[in-house]
Amino acid sequence: MKHALNRVIGDIEDQFMDEIEPGSKFYLEVDIGKRAEQMGLSGLAGDYRNTGVVVPLKRPAPGMKVRVDGRTFVRYAQFDSGIAVAEHVARETGLPYRHFVPNDSMILNFA
């Protein structure tokens, strides 16, 4: 399962590679379960449904935006790529990570 989870995380990192800006207040959220399902990893899809990946963006995305209190991301971890996940998910990957320090106010972008 760790290998499959790492594939999904890697796929998200690859998709947004040029748009990621660690420390940005603008972000997208990508559902790990939905992405796993799209990749044909149905076993992982059920385990991680509604588990989000925070993708900090260089600039706001077009579309609707919602302001979110940064305290929402307590116990989140950030990978070297800049994306962040709940700390328990980061531990399950086995990848190196550090504590995620969000802005006081974050802006969720819906694309």
C-alpha positions in Angstrom: 0.0 0.0 0.0 2.9 2.4 0.7 4.1 2.0 -2.8 0.7 2.8 -4.3 0.3 5.8 -2.0 3.7 7.1 -3.1 2.6 6.7 -6.7 -0.5 8.8 -6.1 1.5 11.5 -4.2 4.1 11.5 -7.0 1.4 11.9 -9.6 0.0 14.9 -7.9 3.5 16.4 -7.5 4.1 15.8 -11.2 0.8 17.4 -12.3 1.3 20.6 -10.3 5.2 20.8 -10.4 5.3 24.1 -12.2 2.5 25.7 -10.1 3.7 24.8 -6.6 5.0 27.6 -4.4 5.8 26.5 -0.8 4.5 29.1 1.7 1.8 30.5 -0.5 -1.5 31.4 0.9 -3.3 30.2 -2.2 -3.9 26.4 -2.6 -5.8 23.7 -4.3 -6.9 20.5 -2.6 -6.6 17.2 -4.4 -8.5 14.1 -3.1 -6.0 11.2 -2.7 -8.9 8.6 -3.0 -10.3 10.1 -6.2 -6.8 10.4 -7.8 -6.1 6.7 -6.8 -9.3 5.7 -8.4 -8.4 7.6 -11.6 -5.1 5.8 -11.6 -6.8 2.4 -11.3 -5.7 1.8 -7.6 -9.2 1.0 -6.3 -7.9 -0.6 -3.1 -6.2 2.7 -2.1 -9.2 4.7 -3.3 -11.5 3.5 -0.5 -8.9 4.0 2.2 -8.1 7.6 1.3 -11.4 8.9 0.1 -11.9 12.5 1.3 -8.2 12.7 2.3 -6.8 15.9 0.8 -3.4 17.0 -0.5 -2.7 20.7 -0.1 -1.1 22.1 -3.2 0.2 25.6 -2.5 0.0 27.7 -5.7 2.3 30.4 -7.1 -0.8 32.5 -8.0 -4.5 32.2 -7.5 -6.4 29.9 -9.8 -9.4 31.1 -11.8 -12.7 30.3 -10.2 -14.3 30.3 -6.8 -12.2 30.9 -3.7 -12.9 30.4 0.0 -10.8 31.8 2.9 -9.8 29.1 5.4 -8.2 29.6 8.8 -4.6 28.3 8.8 -5.3 26.5 12.0 -7.2 24.0 9.9 -3.8 22.5 9.0 -2.6 21.5 12.5 -0.7 18.3 12.3 0.0 18.6 8.6 3.4 17.7 7.0 5.1 19.1 4.0 7.1 17.1 1.5 10.2 18.6 -0.3 8.0 19.3 -3.4 6.0 21.8 -1.3 2.7 19.8 -1.2 1.3 19.0 2.3 -0.8 16.2 3.7 -2.1 15.2 7.1 0.9 14.0 9.2 -0.4 10.4 9.5 -0.5 10.2 5.7 3.0 11.5 5.5 4.2 8.9 7.9 2.5 6.1 5.9 4.5 7.2 2.7 7.9 6.8 4.4 9.0 9.9 2.5 11.0 12.7 4.2 8.8 15.5 5.4 8.8 18.5 7.8 6.1 20.2 9.8 3.8 22.3 7.5 3.6 25.9 8.5 0.5 27.4 6.9 -0.4 31.1 6.7 -2.8 32.5 9.3 -5.3 32.8 6.5 -5.3 30.4 3.5 -7.3 30.7 0.3 -8.8 27.5 -1.1 -9.1 27.8 -4.9 -11.7 25.7 -6.7 -10.7 25.1 -10.3 
